[in-house]
């Protein structure tokens, strides 16, 4: 804290934070307030400041302890406005990311940096380890498929911490109009990209444990299909299934619950697979996106024309992967098609790393 507290004293501070923004077991907001820092606004990402809202839910503005305004920066208001920032001197970003392009916290980082650059505000990124930071894989986002689940030309798994990512946004001039932000990064002591990081707090309602976090890059693509990823169960992003799936060895029934109200196939028995054991052991060593389940589910689903929905290409960042799965293209050929853009990204990534890499 000695690296950034002096920069906050006597300033009006906005903080981008949620339930995982902790100093030991105390919320960063409370820690800073107790130290006399003037927190004048809280910007809340997807899932809200408490981290308990559904994926994609509209987050309402509010107040923390009846005093500090909480402003949602998700949904219609992705980016802090000049009005939001007019009485702010410095913005602090402290979100626990999971290192996957479609987990929207790096999109929030992009928009916050852009707002700071446009309004001449300093941004301090308090870095945190990336639990999927030990590999890089997947198709690189193509410009035609930009959305809140992917803004920048990065692969699905990009192997960078928030501070490294912020450095890349500045260095590559990926912010609007090539603007650059007045950026300070407070790095993590003792972390490398060879590290496995066990998160003490779940980053969102449907990533309840590390197994779900390790499976998430491969499993979340099913959100663009007719296959449930287990929202509304105790095993979100650890099971997959649908009522019409054939040759399945496991069943589950999604029910409405906090963080997953009215989930896909609510109250209906889904046939599918429990991937928990694979996720807790094998996928950590595989260090790639695992395409077998996606290809297998498509193969075993009787109504193939309805299998994919329009969201799939946004999640994939390309329309090629859907075409390849439909055509039965081999894993090796799919990976080969990713390689030119992936190799280029890896060169870009190397310029901005703050920690020893995994290779």
C-alpha positions in Angstrom: 0.0 0.0 0.0 3.0 2.3 0.5 3.3 2.4 -3.3 0.0 4.0 -3.9 -1.4 5.6 -0.7 0.7 8.8 -1.2 -0.9 9.2 -4.6 -4.4 9.1 -3.1 -3.9 11.4 -0.1 -5.7 14.8 -0.5 -7.3 13.6 -3.7 -10.9 12.8 -4.7 -10.8 9.1 -5.6 -13.1 6.8 -7.6 -12.6 3.1 -7.2 -13.5 0.3 -9.6 -14.2 -2.6 -7.2 -16.4 -5.4 -6.1 -16.7 -8.1 -3.4 -13.2 -9.6 -4.2 -11.4 -6.2 -3.9 -10.0 -7.1 -0.5 -7.1 -6.1 1.8 -6.8 -9.3 3.8 -10.4 -9.8 4.7 -11.6 -6.1 4.6 -13.0 -4.5 1.5 -10.5 -2.1 -0.1 -13.1 0.7 0.0 -13.4 0.3 3.8 -9.7 0.0 4.2 -9.1 3.3 2.3 -11.9 5.1 4.1 -10.5 4.1 7.4 -7.1 5.6 6.3 -8.8 8.9 5.6 -8.8 8.5 1.8 -11.6 10.5 0.2 -13.5 7.9 -1.8 -16.2 9.9 -3.7 -17.4 7.2 -6.2 -17.5 3.4 -6.6 -17.7 2.0 -10.2 -19.3 -1.4 -10.2 -18.6 -4.0 -13.0 -20.9 -6.8 -14.2 -22.5 -8.7 -11.3 -22.5 -5.5 -9.2 -20.4 -4.2 -6.3 -21.5 -7.2 -4.1 -20.8 -9.6 -6.9 -24.1 -11.4 -6.6 -26.1 -10.3 -9.6 -26.9 -12.6 -12.6 -24.6 -12.6 -15.7 -25.8 -9.8 -18.0 -28.2 -8.4 -15.4 -28.9 -4.6 -15.5 -27.1 -3.3 -12.4 -28.8 -0.3 -10.7 -26.8 2.6 -9.2 -26.9 2.8 -5.5 -25.0 4.0 -2.4 -22.5 2.3 -0.2 -23.3 2.6 3.5 -25.7 5.4 2.5 -22.8 7.7 1.6 -20.6 6.8 -1.4 -22.4 6.6 -4.7 -22.1 3.3 -6.6 -22.3 3.8 -10.3 -22.7 0.8 -12.6 -20.3 0.6 -15.5 -22.0 -2.4 -17.1 -24.9 -2.5 -19.5 -26.0 0.8 -21.1 -23.3 2.7 -19.2 -20.2 0.7 -19.9 -17.9 3.7 -19.7 -17.6 6.4 -17.1 -18.9 9.7 -18.5 -17.3 13.1 -18.2 -19.9 13.9 -15.7 -19.0 10.8 -13.6 -15.4 11.9 -13.6 -15.7 15.7 -13.3 -15.0 15.8 -9.5 -12.5 12.9 -9.5 -8.7 13.3 -9.4 -7.6 9.7 -9.6 -9.3 6.3 -10.4 -8.2 3.1 -8.7 -8.9 -0.2 -10.5 -9.0 -3.3 -8.3 -10.9 -6.3 -9.8 -10.1 -10.0 -9.6 -10.0 -11.1 -13.2 -10.0 -14.7 -14.5 -7.9 -14.2 -17.6 -10.6 -15.0 -20.2 -11.6 -12.6 -22.9 -15.4 -13.0 -22.4 -15.2 -12.4 -18.7 -16.1 -8.7 -18.9 -13.7 -7.2 -16.4 -11.0 -6.5 -19.0 -13.7 -4.8 -21.1 -14.4 -2.7 -18.1 -10.7 -2.0 -17.7 -10.6 -0.9 -21.4 -13.6 1.5 -21.0 -12.3 2.9 -17.7 -8.9 3.6 -19.2 -10.5 5.2 -22.2 -12.6 7.5 -20.0 -9.5 8.4 -18.0 -7.5 9.2 -21.1 -10.3 11.3 -22.6 -10.8 13.2 -19.3 -7.2 13.5 -18.3 -7.5 11.5 -15.1 -4.8 9.3 -13.5 -5.5 5.6 -13.3 -3.9 3.3 -10.7 -4.2 -0.4 -11.4 -3.8 -2.6 -8.3 -2.6 -5.8 -9.9 -3.8 -9.3 -8.9 -2.7 -12.7 -10.1 -4.4 -14.3 -13.1 -5.7 -17.8 -12.3 -5.6 -18.7 -16.0 -2.4 -16.8 -16.6 -0.2 -19.9 -17.2 -1.1 -20.3 -20.9 -2.3 -18.5 -24.0 -4.8 -20.0 -26.5 -7.8 -19.7 -28.7 -8.9 -17.6 -31.7 -8.0 -13.9 -31.7 -11.0 -11.6 -31.7 -11.7 -10.2 -35.2 -13.0 -6.6 -35.3 -16.4 -7.6 -36.8 -17.2 -9.4 -33.6 -16.4 -6.7 -31.0 -18.8 -6.5 -28.0 -18.8 -6.3 -24.2 -17.5 -9.9 -24.2 -14.6 -8.9 -26.4 -13.3 -5.5 -27.4 -9.6 -6.0 -28.1 -7.7 -8.3 -30.6 -6.8 -10.9 -28.0 -7.3 -14.7 -27.8 -9.8 -16.3 -25.5 -7.1 -17.0 -23.0 -4.5 -14.2 -23.0 -2.2 -15.0 -20.1 -1.9 -11.4 -18.6 -2.7 -9.8 -15.3 -4.9 -6.6 -15.3 -1.8 -4.4 -15.0 0.0 -6.1 -17.9 -3.2 -5.8 -19.9 -3.5 -2.1 -19.1 0.1 -1.6 -20.2 -0.7 -3.3 -23.5 -3.8 -1.1 -24.1 -1.7 2.0 -23.7 1.4 0.7 -25.5 -0.5 -0.6 -28.5 -2.8 2.4 -28.6 -5.9 0.3 -28.6 -8.0 2.9 -26.8 -10.3 5.0 -28.9 -8.5 7.4 -31.2 -5.2 5.9 -30.0 -5.3 7.9 -26.8 -3.1 6.9 -23.9 -4.0 6.9 -20.2 -1.9 8.4 -17.4 -1.3 4.9 -15.9 0.4 3.6 -12.7 0.6 -0.1 -12.0 1.2 -1.6 -8.6 2.5 -5.0 -9.2 2.1 -8.3 -7.3 5.0 -9.6 -5.2 6.1 -13.2 -5.7 3.9 -13.9 -8.7 5.0 -15.5 -12.0 3.0 -16.9 -15.0 4.1 -20.3 -13.9 2.1 -19.8 -10.7 -1.3 -21.5 -9.9 -3.3 -19.0 -8.0 -6.1 -20.2 -5.8 -8.6 -17.3 -5.4 -9.9 -16.7 -1.9 -13.1 -15.2 -3.1 -15.3 -16.3 -6.0 -15.1 -13.6 -8.8 -18.7 -14.0 -9.9 -21.8 -16.0 -8.8 -21.4 -18.8 -11.3 -17.7 -19.4 -10.9 -17.9 -21.0 -7.4 -14.5 -22.7 -7.2 -11.2 -23.1 -9.0 -12.5 -26.1 -11.0 -15.1 -23.9 -12.6 -12.4 -21.2 -13.2 -10.1 -23.7 -15.0 -13.0 -25.1 -17.1 -14.5 -21.7 -17.9 -12.4 -20.8 -21.0 -13.5 -24.1 -22.7 -17.0 -24.4 -21.3 -18.3 -20.8 -21.7 -18.5 -21.2 -25.5 -21.5 -23.4 -24.8 -23.3 -20.2 -23.8 -23.7 -19.6 -27.5 -25.5 -23.0 -28.0 -28.5 -24.9 -26.8 -26.3 -26.6 -24.2 -26.6 -25.5 -20.5 -23.4 -24.9 -18.5 -25.1 -25.7 -15.2 -26.3 -22.2 -14.2 -29.0 -22.8 -11.6 -27.1 -25.8 -10.1 -24.2 -26.0 -7.6 -21.9 -27.0 -10.4 -22.0 -24.0 -12.8 -19.3 -24.3 -15.5 -18.5 -27.8 -14.3 -21.4 -29.6 -16.0 -22.9 -29.4 -19.5 -26.2 -30.8 -20.8 -29.6 -30.3 -22.4 -32.9 -32.2 -22.5 -32.3 -33.4 -26.0 -28.7 -34.4 -25.7 -28.0 -38.1 -26.6 -25.5 -40.6 -25.3 -25.1 -38.7 -22.0 -23.9 -40.2 -18.6 -25.1 -37.5 -16.2 -28.3 -35.6 -15.4 -29.0 -32.3 -13.7 -32.0 -30.0 -13.3 -31.4 -26.2 -13.2 -33.4 -24.3 -10.6 -33.8 -20.5 -10.0 -31.3 -19.4 -7.4 -29.4 -16.2 -6.4 -27.0 -15.3 -9.2 -28.9 -17.5 -11.6 -32.6 -16.5 -11.7 -34.6 -18.3 -14.3 -31.7 -20.3 -15.8 -31.8 -22.1 -19.1 -34.0 -25.2 -18.9 -35.3 -24.2 -15.4 -37.0 -27.2 -13.9 -36.2 -29.5 -16.8 -33.9 -32.6 -16.6 -30.8 -32.1 -18.7 -28.8 -35.0 -20.0 -25.1 -34.4 -20.1 -21.7 -34.7 -18.5 -20.1 -33.8 -15.2 -16.6 -32.5 -16.0 -15.6 -31.6 -12.4 -12.8 -34.3 -12.1 -11.4 -33.3 -15.5 -11.5 -29.6 -14.5 -9.8 -30.0 -11.2 -6.8 -32.1 -12.4 -6.4 -32.6 -16.2 -7.2 -29.3 -17.6 -4.6 -27.5 -15.5 -1.9 -29.7 -17.3 -3.5 -29.5 -20.7 -3.0 -25.7 -21.0 -5.2 -25.3 -24.1 -8.8 -24.8 -24.9 -10.5 -28.2 -24.8 -12.6 -28.5 -28.0 -13.6 -32.2 -27.5 -16.8 -31.5 -25.6 -18.0 -28.8 -27.9 -17.5 -30.9 -31.0 -19.0 -34.0 -29.3 -22.1 -32.2 -28.1 -22.7 -30.9 -31.6 -22.2 -34.4 -33.0 -24.7 -35.9 -30.4 -27.4 -33.2 -30.6 -30.3 -34.4 -32.8 -31.4 -30.9 -34.1 -28.1 -29.6 -35.4 -29.5 -26.5 -37.2 -30.7 -25.1 -33.9 -27.4 -26.0 -31.9 -25.7 -22.6 -32.3 -27.2 -19.2 -31.6 -26.0 -15.7 -32.6 -24.0 -15.3 -29.4 -21.6 -18.0 -30.2 -19.6 -16.0 -32.7 -19.3 -13.1 -30.3 -17.9 -15.4 -27.6 -15.5 -17.1 -30.1 -14.5 -13.7 -31.6 -14.9 -15.2 -35.1 -17.4 -17.0 -37.3 -14.8 -19.5 -38.4 -14.9 -21.8 -35.3 -18.6 -22.5 -35.8 -18.1 -23.3 -39.5 -15.2 -25.6 -38.6 -17.2 -27.5 -36.0 -20.1 -27.9 -38.4 -17.7 -29.2 -41.1 -16.1 -31.7 -38.7 -12.6 -30.1 -39.0 -10.0 -31.8 -36.8 -8.6 -30.1 -33.7 -5.1 -29.8 -35.3 -6.6 -28.0 -38.3 -8.6 -25.7 -36.1 -5.5 -24.8 -34.0 -3.5 -24.3 -37.2 -6.0 -21.7 -38.3 -5.6 -19.8 -35.1 -1.8 -19.8 -35.2 -0.9 -16.7 -37.4 -2.9 -14.3 -35.2 -2.0 -16.1 -32.0 1.7 -15.9 -32.8 1.4 -12.2 -33.5 -0.5 -11.7 -30.2 2.2 -13.6 -28.3 4.8 -11.2 -29.6 2.7 -8.2 -28.5 2.1 -9.7 -25.1 5.8 -10.2 -24.4 6.4 -6.4 -24.5 4.1 -5.7 -21.5 4.8 -8.6 -19.1 5.7 -7.6 -15.5 6.4 -11.1 -14.3 8.4 -14.1 -15.4 6.6 -16.0 -18.1 5.6 -19.6 -18.3 8.1 -20.4 -21.0 
